[in-house]
Amino acid sequence: MMVKQHMLFTLYSICGIVLKDILAVSVAATKNKVRGAQGQFPIVQNMTVTEGGIANLTCRVEQNDNTSLQWSNPAQQTLFFGDKKALRDNRIELVRATSQELTISISEVTLADEGMYTCSLFTMPVKTAKAFLTVLGMPKKPEINGLTKPVMEGDQITLTCVTSGSKPAADVRWFKNEKEIKGAKEVNASGKTFTVKSSLQFQVNRHDDGVAYTCRVDHVALTATHEETTQVLEVHYAPYVEIKHSIPAPLEGQNLKLECVPHGNPSPDPVLWTKDGGELPDLDRVIVEGRELTFMALNKTDNGTYRCEATNHLGTSHAEYKLVVKDPNALSGPPDHALIGGIVAVVVFATLCLIIVLGRYLARHKGTYLTNEAKGADDAPDADTAIINADGNHAHAEEKKEYFI
């Protein structure tokens, strides 16, 4: 009996040692595996893509012991587990699947695809990295509202430019013939996108006729260009007229051309030429062609006031030209008496001024001389004594006295 108990105790001891060794080996193996897994971390990057474009999502690990990588969408749906596709979406495709990389692509990206994507590395414990996919909303081509054609001079109009679908909100700018002008901007959110409006309000005048107003949209999604729309204003206004002449000083025998230039919208055509309120004389020598009035071989009978009149449905306007035909021989005739008279008058005036100034100068010096000579001479009995008593002569009185004797 004692022998049997001893044998059982020995057997239990051996089994305990073996089991202890097995557990020690298993724990050591587990520790080594965890220690190796701690050096594996998935690496991802955030991405920005324009709506309708392609987004490539890449997950990498520097070390891997063939542990699987997985991509999940913002709804935590698995897209790819290794090289195995998990979600039925024809837009999502596998680009590359290795032990150290899992890259997938999403084509025809929509705003709904925006969000946080997760790459998981199935170690113990599972390690994850998150990448945010930003989707830019492309702004639609702007539209200009509020313009009717034609507009009348003096009308008050409001032009409104609208673009929708942008994310973030687009920038809307106005240009008047390529020169930027300021508009009133308004931004409204619609879901994830924005609608942007900009308005211009102004009173139309004739100078706005033919002016191009452009609405331009700038956005981060429009990297190389911009969207724009242009409207050209057509303004109707009453005419105004000017007359251009071919020579400045018409002479007898010369040809003269007068051109009537009307400005107005609608264009005032034809124009009406008159002379001194009546019809044009001598139509054989005075020729009317369209808006031009031509005189062949001018003479003094052509002198007079010529009027050009233009009319459209908004009003009538006119301009006048006074024609004075000069004799070419008069230009080389006797000198101009008025000019000569003017020159003579200037010379006479200058001479009189010189005489007056010179007279005053001489009179002033002569008075001084007479005054100095007369001082002390009033009480003198004779001329010699007067000279001696004069100022300035006291020091040399004796010498002067001897000199006069």
Buried (B, 14 or more C-beta within 10 A) or exposed (E): EEEEEEEEEEEEEEEEEEEEEEEEEEEEEEEEEEEBBEEBBBBBEEBBBBBBBEBEBBBBBEEBEEBBBBBBBBEEEBBBBBEEBBEEBEEBBBEEBEBBBBBBBBBEBEBEBBEEBBBBBBBEEEBBBEBBBBBBBBBBEBEBEEBEEBBEBEBEBEBBBBBBBBBBBBBBBBBBEEEEEEBEBEBEEEEEBBBBBBBBEBEBEBEBBEBEBBBBBBBEBBEEEBBBBEBBBBBBBBBBBEBEBBEEEBBBEBEBBBBBBBBBBEEBEEBBBBBEEEEBEEEEBBEBEEBBBBBEEBEEEBBBEBBBBBBBEBEBBBBEBEBEBBEEEEEEEEEEEEEEEEEEEEEEEEEEEEEEEEEEEEEEEEEEEEEEBEEBBEEBEEEBBBBBBBEEBEEEBEEBBEEEE
